[in-house]
Amino acid sequence: MKAQRQHAVEGLLSTNAVVSQIQLVELLDAAGFEATQATVSRDLEELGAVKVRVPGGESIYAIPELPHKRAVPEDHLRRVFSDWVVDIASNEPILILRTPPGSAHVVASALDRSARPDVAGTVAGDDTILVVAAPGVVARDLASIFRGLAGL
Protein backbone atom coordinates (compact mmCIF):
# COMPACT_ATOMS: atom_id res chain seq x y z
CA MET A 1 0.00 0.00 0.00
CA LYS A 2 2.87 2.37 0.78
CA ALA A 3 4.37 1.99 -2.71
CA GLN A 4 1.00 2.65 -4.36
CA ARG A 5 0.38 5.67 -2.13
CA GLN A 6 3.82 7.11 -2.85
CA HIS A 7 3.27 6.54 -6.57
CA ALA A 8 -0.01 8.43 -6.21
CA VAL A 9 1.80 11.24 -4.35
CA GLU A 10 4.28 11.55 -7.23
CA GLY A 11 1.41 11.76 -9.71
CA LEU A 12 -0.52 14.27 -7.67
CA LEU A 13 2.51 16.52 -7.26
CA SER A 14 3.16 16.43 -11.00
CA THR A 15 -0.43 17.39 -11.89
CA ASN A 16 -1.44 19.71 -9.02
CA ALA A 17 0.03 22.80 -7.38
CA VAL A 18 0.15 21.32 -3.87
CA VAL A 19 0.93 24.02 -1.30
CA SER A 20 0.43 22.06 1.93
CA GLN A 21 0.54 18.59 3.37
CA ILE A 22 -3.13 18.90 4.36
CA GLN A 23 -4.02 19.63 0.73
CA LEU A 24 -2.08 16.51 -0.29
CA VAL A 25 -3.96 14.43 2.34
CA GLU A 26 -7.23 15.65 0.78
CA LEU A 27 -6.07 14.88 -2.77
CA LEU A 28 -4.98 11.40 -1.68
CA ASP A 29 -8.35 10.85 -0.02
CA ALA A 30 -10.11 11.83 -3.25
CA ALA A 31 -7.88 9.31 -5.06
CA GLY A 32 -8.88 6.56 -2.62
CA PHE A 33 -5.89 6.59 -0.27
CA GLU A 34 -6.29 7.14 3.47
CA ALA A 35 -3.30 8.97 4.92
CA THR A 36 -2.60 11.25 7.84
CA GLN A 37 -0.53 14.41 7.70
CA ALA A 38 2.30 12.55 9.46
CA THR A 39 2.22 9.78 6.84
CA VAL A 40 2.26 12.34 4.02
CA SER A 41 5.17 14.10 5.69
CA ARG A 42 7.17 10.86 5.76
CA ASP A 43 6.21 10.08 2.14
CA LEU A 44 7.36 13.51 0.99
CA GLU A 45 10.68 13.06 2.80
CA GLU A 46 11.24 9.57 1.38
CA LEU A 47 10.41 10.79 -2.13
CA GLY A 48 12.83 13.71 -1.80
CA ALA A 49 10.11 16.31 -2.29
CA VAL A 50 11.07 19.93 -1.92
CA LYS A 51 9.18 23.21 -1.84
CA VAL A 52 9.77 25.34 -4.92
CA ARG A 53 8.65 28.86 -5.64
CA VAL A 54 6.50 29.20 -8.75
CA PRO A 55 5.59 32.33 -10.71
CA GLY A 56 3.33 34.40 -8.51
CA GLY A 57 5.42 33.73 -5.41
CA GLU A 58 3.58 30.65 -4.16
CA SER A 59 5.60 27.65 -2.87
CA ILE A 60 4.51 24.19 -3.96
CA TYR A 61 5.81 20.68 -3.39
CA ALA A 62 7.79 19.09 -6.20
CA ILE A 63 9.93 16.01 -6.62
CA PRO A 64 13.17 16.70 -8.45
CA GLU A 65 13.87 14.41 -11.37
CA LEU A 66 16.05 11.64 -10.02
CA PRO A 67 18.88 10.20 -12.12
CA HIS A 68 17.26 6.73 -12.15
CA LYS A 69 14.15 8.26 -13.70
CA ARG A 70 15.89 10.13 -16.49
CA ALA A 71 15.69 8.73 -20.00
CA VAL A 72 18.65 6.58 -20.96
CA PRO A 73 20.51 7.84 -24.05
CA GLU A 74 21.06 5.43 -26.95
CA ASP A 75 24.80 5.09 -26.30
CA HIS A 76 24.12 4.02 -22.69
CA LEU A 77 21.61 1.45 -23.90
CA ARG A 78 24.20 0.19 -26.42
CA ARG A 79 26.79 -0.15 -23.63
CA VAL A 80 24.37 -2.05 -21.38
CA PHE A 81 23.31 -4.35 -24.21
CA SER A 82 26.90 -5.04 -25.28
CA ASP A 83 27.93 -5.77 -21.69
CA TRP A 84 24.99 -7.93 -20.61
CA VAL A 85 22.89 -9.31 -23.49
CA VAL A 86 24.18 -12.70 -24.68
CA ASP A 87 21.31 -13.92 -26.87
CA ILE A 88 18.15 -12.57 -28.49
CA ALA A 89 15.19 -14.52 -29.90
CA SER A 90 11.78 -13.38 -31.08
CA ASN A 91 8.29 -14.79 -31.48
CA GLU A 92 5.66 -12.22 -32.38
CA PRO A 93 5.13 -9.89 -30.52
CA ILE A 94 7.65 -10.97 -27.88
CA LEU A 95 11.43 -10.87 -27.77
CA ILE A 96 13.44 -12.95 -25.36
CA LEU A 97 16.75 -11.47 -24.21
CA ARG A 98 19.20 -13.67 -22.31
CA THR A 99 21.78 -12.30 -19.88
CA PRO A 100 24.24 -13.80 -17.40
CA PRO A 101 22.54 -14.91 -14.15
CA GLY A 102 21.45 -12.03 -11.93
CA SER A 103 21.73 -9.26 -14.53
CA ALA A 104 18.42 -9.26 -16.43
CA HIS A 105 17.08 -6.43 -14.25
CA VAL A 106 19.97 -4.16 -15.32
CA VAL A 107 19.12 -4.55 -19.00
CA ALA A 108 15.35 -4.32 -18.45
CA SER A 109 15.71 -1.16 -16.38
CA ALA A 110 17.87 0.50 -19.04
CA LEU A 111 15.42 -0.55 -21.74
CA ASP A 112 12.43 0.73 -19.74
CA ARG A 113 14.15 4.06 -19.12
CA SER A 114 15.11 4.42 -22.78
CA ALA A 115 11.45 5.21 -23.52
CA ARG A 116 11.74 3.51 -26.91
CA PRO A 117 8.45 3.88 -28.80
CA ASP A 118 8.94 0.41 -30.33
CA VAL A 119 8.81 -1.30 -26.90
CA ALA A 120 5.50 -1.73 -25.06
CA GLY A 121 7.12 -3.13 -21.90
CA THR A 122 9.48 -5.58 -20.27
CA VAL A 123 9.42 -8.30 -17.62
CA ALA A 124 12.74 -9.35 -16.12
CA GLY A 125 13.62 -12.56 -14.36
CA ASP A 126 17.07 -13.61 -13.20
CA ASP A 127 18.69 -14.15 -16.59
CA THR A 128 15.80 -13.65 -19.02
CA ILE A 129 13.85 -10.60 -20.16
CA LEU A 130 10.57 -10.73 -22.03
CA VAL A 131 10.22 -7.66 -24.21
CA VAL A 132 6.83 -6.94 -25.75
CA ALA A 133 7.03 -5.07 -29.05
CA ALA A 134 4.74 -2.07 -29.36
CA PRO A 135 1.65 -2.44 -31.56
CA GLY A 136 2.61 -2.35 -35.22
CA VAL A 137 6.26 -3.22 -34.52
CA VAL A 138 7.57 -6.49 -35.94
CA ALA A 139 9.41 -8.33 -33.16
CA ARG A 140 11.88 -9.83 -35.66
CA ASP A 141 12.86 -6.30 -36.81
CA LEU A 142 13.20 -5.10 -33.21
CA ALA A 143 15.34 -8.15 -32.43
CA SER A 144 17.63 -7.15 -35.30
CA ILE A 145 18.00 -3.64 -33.87
CA PHE A 146 18.75 -5.08 -30.42
CA ARG A 147 21.32 -7.48 -31.87
CA GLY A 148 23.06 -4.46 -33.36
CA LEU A 149 23.03 -2.71 -29.98
CA ALA A 150 24.43 -5.83 -28.31
CA GLY A 151 27.02 -6.50 -31.00
CA LEU A 152 25.58 -9.98 -31.67
PyRosetta script that sets phi, psi and omega in degrees:
from pyrosetta import init, pose_from_sequence

init()
pose = pose_from_sequence("MKAQRQHAVEGLLSTNAVVSQIQLVELLDAAGFEATQATVSRDLEELGAVKVRVPGGESIYAIPELPHKRAVPEDHLRRVFSDWVVDIASNEPILILRTPPGSAHVVASALDRSARPDVAGTVAGDDTILVVAAPGVVARDLASIFRGLAGL")
pose.set_psi(1, -36.8)
pose.set_omega(1, -179.4)
pose.set_phi(2, -61.4)
pose.set_psi(2, -44.7)
pose.set_omega(2, -179.1)
pose.set_phi(3, -62.6)
pose.set_psi(3, -42.2)
pose.set_omega(3, 178.6)
pose.set_phi(4, -65.1)
pose.set_psi(4, -41.7)
pose.set_omega(4, 179.7)
pose.set_phi(5, -63.3)
pose.set_psi(5, -45.6)
pose.set_omega(5, -179.2)
pose.set_phi(6, -65.7)
pose.set_psi(6, -34.2)
pose.set_omega(6, 175.4)
pose.set_phi(7, -63.8)
pose.set_psi(7, -41.3)
pose.set_omega(7, 177.9)
pose.set_phi(8, -64.2)
pose.set_psi(8, -39.7)
pose.set_omega(8, 177.8)
pose.set_phi(9, -59.8)
pose.set_psi(9, -46.2)
pose.set_omega(9, 178.5)
pose.set_phi(10, -57.5)
pose.set_psi(10, -45.4)
pose.set_omega(10, 179.5)
pose.set_phi(11, -63.9)
pose.set_psi(11, -43.6)
pose.set_omega(11, 179.9)
pose.set_phi(12, -63.9)
pose.set_psi(12, -39.7)
pose.set_omega(12, 179.8)
pose.set_phi(13, -68.8)
pose.set_psi(13, -28.4)
pose.set_omega(13, -179.4)
pose.set_phi(14, -81.3)
pose.set_psi(14, -18.3)
pose.set_omega(14, -177.6)
pose.set_phi(15, -114.6)
pose.set_psi(15, -5.2)
pose.set_omega(15, -178.7)
pose.set_phi(16, -132.9)
pose.set_psi(16, 148.5)
pose.set_omega(16, 173.3)
pose.set_phi(17, -87.0)
pose.set_psi(17, 89.8)
pose.set_omega(17, -175.8)
pose.set_phi(18, -89.7)
pose.set_psi(18, 116.6)
pose.set_omega(18, -175.7)
pose.set_phi(19, -100.0)
pose.set_psi(19, -15.0)
pose.set_omega(19, -178.1)
pose.set_phi(20, -147.1)
pose.set_psi(20, 160.4)
pose.set_omega(20, 177.4)
pose.set_phi(21, -67.5)
pose.set_psi(21, -34.6)
pose.set_omega(21, 178.0)
pose.set_phi(22, -63.4)
pose.set_psi(22, -41.8)
pose.set_omega(22, 176.8)
pose.set_phi(23, -60.7)
pose.set_psi(23, -40.7)
pose.set_omega(23, 179.2)
pose.set_phi(24, -65.7)
pose.set_psi(24, -39.8)
pose.set_omega(24, 175.9)
pose.set_phi(25, -57.4)
pose.set_psi(25, -44.2)
pose.set_omega(25, -179.1)
pose.set_phi(26, -66.1)
pose.set_psi(26, -41.5)
pose.set_omega(26, 178.1)
pose.set_phi(27, -64.7)
pose.set_psi(27, -40.9)
pose.set_omega(27, 177.3)
pose.set_phi(28, -62.9)
pose.set_psi(28, -42.2)
pose.set_omega(28, 179.1)
pose.set_phi(29, -59.9)
pose.set_psi(29, -43.4)
pose.set_omega(29, 178.7)
pose.set_phi(30, -64.7)
pose.set_psi(30, -26.0)
pose.set_omega(30, 179.0)
pose.set_phi(31, -90.1)
pose.set_psi(31, 1.7)
pose.set_omega(31, 176.6)
pose.set_phi(32, 94.3)
pose.set_psi(32, 15.8)
pose.set_omega(32, 180.0)
pose.set_phi(33, -114.3)
pose.set_psi(33, 126.1)
pose.set_omega(33, 174.6)
pose.set_phi(34, -88.9)
pose.set_psi(34, 126.8)
pose.set_omega(34, 179.4)
pose.set_phi(35, -153.1)
pose.set_psi(35, 146.8)
pose.set_omega(35, 175.7)
pose.set_phi(36, -93.8)
pose.set_psi(36, 169.6)
pose.set_omega(36, 177.0)
pose.set_phi(37, -61.7)
pose.set_psi(37, -37.6)
pose.set_omega(37, 179.1)
pose.set_phi(38, -64.6)
pose.set_psi(38, -40.7)
pose.set_omega(38, 177.9)
pose.set_phi(39, -64.2)
pose.set_psi(39, -44.5)
pose.set_omega(39, 178.9)
pose.set_phi(40, -62.6)
pose.set_psi(40, -39.3)
pose.set_omega(40, 178.2)
pose.set_phi(41, -60.1)
pose.set_psi(41, -45.3)
pose.set_omega(41, 178.4)
pose.set_phi(42, -65.1)
pose.set_psi(42, -41.9)
pose.set_omega(42, 178.8)
pose.set_phi(43, -59.9)
pose.set_psi(43, -45.3)
pose.set_omega(43, -179.3)
pose.set_phi(44, -61.6)
pose.set_psi(44, -40.3)
pose.set_omega(44, 178.9)
pose.set_phi(45, -65.9)
pose.set_psi(45, -45.6)
pose.set_omega(45, -179.5)
pose.set_phi(46, -65.1)
pose.set_psi(46, -31.4)
pose.set_omega(46, 179.5)
pose.set_phi(47, -83.0)
pose.set_psi(47, -7.9)
pose.set_omega(47, -179.9)
pose.set_phi(48, 76.7)
pose.set_psi(48, 24.3)
pose.set_omega(48, -179.0)
pose.set_phi(49, -66.1)
pose.set_psi(49, 146.0)
pose.set_omega(49, 178.0)
pose.set_phi(50, -133.2)
pose.set_psi(50, 160.9)
pose.set_omega(50, 174.3)
pose.set_phi(51, -91.3)
pose.set_psi(51, 130.0)
pose.set_omega(51, 177.5)
pose.set_phi(52, -124.9)
pose.set_psi(52, 146.1)
pose.set_omega(52, 179.1)
pose.set_phi(53, -87.0)
pose.set_psi(53, 130.4)
pose.set_omega(53, 179.3)
pose.set_phi(54, -109.1)
pose.set_psi(54, 163.6)
pose.set_omega(54, 178.0)
pose.set_phi(55, -50.9)
pose.set_psi(55, 133.8)
pose.set_omega(55, -175.6)
pose.set_phi(56, 103.9)
pose.set_psi(56, -8.3)
pose.set_omega(56, 174.6)
pose.set_phi(57, 89.2)
pose.set_psi(57, -4.6)
pose.set_omega(57, -179.2)
pose.set_phi(58, -77.0)
pose.set_psi(58, 146.9)
pose.set_omega(58, 176.2)
pose.set_phi(59, -104.6)
pose.set_psi(59, 130.2)
pose.set_omega(59, 179.7)
pose.set_phi(60, -126.9)
pose.set_psi(60, 160.7)
pose.set_omega(60, 176.0)
pose.set_phi(61, -79.9)
pose.set_psi(61, 141.6)
pose.set_omega(61, 176.1)
pose.set_phi(62, -148.0)
pose.set_psi(62, 154.0)
pose.set_omega(62, 176.3)
pose.set_phi(63, -111.6)
pose.set_psi(63, 115.7)
pose.set_omega(63, 179.2)
pose.set_phi(64, -60.4)
pose.set_psi(64, 148.4)
pose.set_omega(64, 178.1)
pose.set_phi(65, -66.1)
pose.set_psi(65, 123.0)
pose.set_omega(65, -179.4)
pose.set_phi(66, -88.3)
pose.set_psi(66, 148.8)
pose.set_omega(66, -179.2)
pose.set_phi(67, -53.8)
pose.set_psi(67, -37.0)
pose.set_omega(67, -178.1)
pose.set_phi(68, -71.7)
pose.set_psi(68, -10.0)
pose.set_omega(68, 179.1)
pose.set_phi(69, -103.3)
pose.set_psi(69, -5.4)
pose.set_omega(69, 178.8)
pose.set_phi(70, -74.3)
pose.set_psi(70, 149.9)
pose.set_omega(70, 178.4)
pose.set_phi(71, -64.6)
pose.set_psi(71, 141.1)
pose.set_omega(71, 179.8)
pose.set_phi(72, -85.3)
pose.set_psi(72, 127.2)
pose.set_omega(72, 177.0)
pose.set_phi(73, -70.2)
pose.set_psi(73, 158.6)
pose.set_omega(73, -176.8)
pose.set_phi(74, -56.1)
pose.set_psi(74, -40.1)
pose.set_omega(74, -178.2)
pose.set_phi(75, -67.2)
pose.set_psi(75, -31.8)
pose.set_omega(75, 175.7)
pose.set_phi(76, -68.1)
pose.set_psi(76, -43.2)
pose.set_omega(76, 178.5)
pose.set_phi(77, -61.3)
pose.set_psi(77, -41.1)
pose.set_omega(77, 177.9)
pose.set_phi(78, -60.7)
pose.set_psi(78, -42.7)
pose.set_omega(78, -180.0)
pose.set_phi(79, -64.0)
pose.set_psi(79, -44.7)
pose.set_omega(79, 179.5)
pose.set_phi(80, -63.1)
pose.set_psi(80, -45.9)
pose.set_omega(80, 179.4)
pose.set_phi(81, -61.8)
pose.set_psi(81, -45.1)
pose.set_omega(81, -177.5)
pose.set_phi(82, -67.9)
pose.set_psi(82, -29.0)
pose.set_omega(82, 179.0)
pose.set_phi(83, -80.1)
pose.set_psi(83, -33.7)
pose.set_omega(83, -167.3)
pose.set_phi(84, -121.2)
pose.set_psi(84, -23.2)
pose.set_omega(84, -177.3)
pose.set_phi(85, -87.1)
pose.set_psi(85, 124.0)
pose.set_omega(85, -177.2)
pose.set_phi(86, -110.1)
pose.set_psi(86, -16.1)
pose.set_omega(86, 178.8)
pose.set_phi(87, -160.2)
pose.set_psi(87, 148.4)
pose.set_omega(87, 179.1)
pose.set_phi(88, -137.6)
pose.set_psi(88, 130.6)
pose.set_omega(88, 175.1)
pose.set_phi(89, -131.6)
pose.set_psi(89, 159.9)
pose.set_omega(89, 178.4)
pose.set_phi(90, -139.8)
pose.set_psi(90, 151.5)
pose.set_omega(90, 175.5)
pose.set_phi(91, -155.7)
pose.set_psi(91, 104.8)
pose.set_omega(91, -170.9)
pose.set_phi(92, -35.2)
pose.set_psi(92, 133.1)
pose.set_omega(92, -11.0)
pose.set_phi(93, -94.8)
pose.set_psi(93, 26.6)
pose.set_omega(93, -172.2)
pose.set_phi(94, -110.2)
pose.set_psi(94, 142.7)
pose.set_omega(94, 170.8)
pose.set_phi(95, -112.0)
pose.set_psi(95, 148.2)
pose.set_omega(95, 176.5)
pose.set_phi(96, -120.2)
pose.set_psi(96, 117.1)
pose.set_omega(96, 178.5)
pose.set_phi(97, -106.0)
pose.set_psi(97, 131.7)
pose.set_omega(97, 177.8)
pose.set_phi(98, -106.8)
pose.set_psi(98, 142.1)
pose.set_omega(98, 179.4)
pose.set_phi(99, -134.1)
pose.set_psi(99, 169.9)
pose.set_omega(99, 170.5)
pose.set_phi(100, -62.5)
pose.set_psi(100, 155.9)
pose.set_omega(100, 179.4)
pose.set_phi(101, -53.2)
pose.set_psi(101, 135.9)
pose.set_omega(101, 175.6)
pose.set_phi(102, 82.7)
pose.set_psi(102, 5.1)
pose.set_omega(102, -176.2)
pose.set_phi(103, -121.6)
pose.set_psi(103, 4.7)
pose.set_omega(103, 180.0)
pose.set_phi(104, -60.8)
pose.set_psi(104, -36.9)
pose.set_omega(104, -178.1)
pose.set_phi(105, -63.8)
pose.set_psi(105, -30.6)
pose.set_omega(105, 179.4)
pose.set_phi(106, -64.5)
pose.set_psi(106, -47.3)
pose.set_omega(106, -178.8)
pose.set_phi(107, -68.1)
pose.set_psi(107, -44.9)
pose.set_omega(107, -178.7)
pose.set_phi(108, -62.2)
pose.set_psi(108, -41.5)
pose.set_omega(108, 178.9)
pose.set_phi(109, -62.8)
pose.set_psi(109, -45.1)
pose.set_omega(109, 178.8)
pose.set_phi(110, -63.0)
pose.set_psi(110, -40.8)
pose.set_omega(110, 179.5)
pose.set_phi(111, -66.5)
pose.set_psi(111, -43.2)
pose.set_omega(111, 177.2)
pose.set_phi(112, -60.1)
pose.set_psi(112, -43.9)
pose.set_omega(112, -177.3)
pose.set_phi(113, -76.1)
pose.set_psi(113, -11.4)
pose.set_omega(113, 178.3)
pose.set_phi(114, -73.1)
pose.set_psi(114, -17.6)
pose.set_omega(114, 178.5)
pose.set_phi(115, 55.2)
pose.set_psi(115, 38.0)
pose.set_omega(115, 179.0)
pose.set_phi(116, -66.2)
pose.set_psi(116, 129.9)
pose.set_omega(116, 179.8)
pose.set_phi(117, -71.2)
pose.set_psi(117, -14.6)
pose.set_omega(117, -179.8)
pose.set_phi(118, -89.4)
pose.set_psi(118, 1.6)
pose.set_omega(118, 179.4)
pose.set_phi(119, -117.9)
pose.set_psi(119, 123.4)
pose.set_omega(119, 177.7)
pose.set_phi(120, -80.9)
pose.set_psi(120, -33.7)
pose.set_omega(120, 179.8)
pose.set_phi(121, 173.6)
pose.set_psi(121, 172.4)
pose.set_omega(121, -179.2)
pose.set_phi(122, -135.2)
pose.set_psi(122, 156.2)
pose.set_omega(122, 170.5)
pose.set_phi(123, -135.6)
pose.set_psi(123, 123.4)
pose.set_omega(123, -177.0)
pose.set_phi(124, -109.7)
pose.set_psi(124, 137.9)
pose.set_omega(124, 170.8)
pose.set_phi(125, -106.7)
pose.set_psi(125, -145.4)
pose.set_omega(125, 179.8)
pose.set_phi(126, -78.2)
pose.set_psi(126, -49.2)
pose.set_omega(126, -178.0)
pose.set_phi(127, -132.6)
pose.set_psi(127, 13.9)
pose.set_omega(127, -177.9)
pose.set_phi(128, -136.9)
pose.set_psi(128, 139.4)
pose.set_omega(128, 176.9)
pose.set_phi(129, -124.6)
pose.set_psi(129, 129.0)
pose.set_omega(129, 170.8)
pose.set_phi(130, -94.8)
pose.set_psi(130, 123.6)
pose.set_omega(130, 178.2)
pose.set_phi(131, -114.0)
pose.set_psi(131, 125.3)
pose.set_omega(131, 178.3)
pose.set_phi(132, -98.3)
pose.set_psi(132, 122.1)
pose.set_omega(132, 178.2)
pose.set_phi(133, -69.0)
pose.set_psi(133, 144.8)
pose.set_omega(133, 178.1)
pose.set_phi(134, -65.2)
pose.set_psi(134, 156.2)
pose.set_omega(134, 178.2)
pose.set_phi(135, -54.6)
pose.set_psi(135, 135.3)
pose.set_omega(135, 179.6)
pose.set_phi(136, 86.7)
pose.set_psi(136, -7.0)
pose.set_omega(136, 179.8)
pose.set_phi(137, -98.0)
pose.set_psi(137, 131.3)
pose.set_omega(137, 178.8)
pose.set_phi(138, -83.1)
pose.set_psi(138, 120.7)
pose.set_omega(138, -176.1)
pose.set_phi(139, -57.9)
pose.set_psi(139, -37.8)
pose.set_omega(139, 179.8)
pose.set_phi(140, -61.3)
pose.set_psi(140, -39.9)
pose.set_omega(140, 178.2)
pose.set_phi(141, -68.6)
pose.set_psi(141, -40.7)
pose.set_omega(141, 178.0)
pose.set_phi(142, -65.1)
pose.set_psi(142, -38.6)
pose.set_omega(142, 177.2)
pose.set_phi(143, -61.3)
pose.set_psi(143, -37.3)
pose.set_omega(143, 177.9)
pose.set_phi(144, -64.6)
pose.set_psi(144, -42.0)
pose.set_omega(144, 177.1)
pose.set_phi(145, -61.8)
pose.set_psi(145, -46.0)
pose.set_omega(145, -178.8)
pose.set_phi(146, -65.8)
pose.set_psi(146, -35.5)
pose.set_omega(146, 175.3)
pose.set_phi(147, -61.5)
pose.set_psi(147, -39.6)
pose.set_omega(147, 176.5)
pose.set_phi(148, -62.2)
pose.set_psi(148, -42.4)
pose.set_omega(148, 177.7)
pose.set_phi(149, -62.5)
pose.set_psi(149, -38.5)
pose.set_omega(149, -175.5)
pose.set_phi(150, -84.2)
pose.set_psi(150, -12.9)
pose.set_omega(150, -176.6)
pose.set_phi(151, 74.1)
pose.set_psi(151, 30.1)
pose.set_omega(151, -179.2)
pose.set_phi(152, -97.3)
pose.dump_pdb("model.pdb")
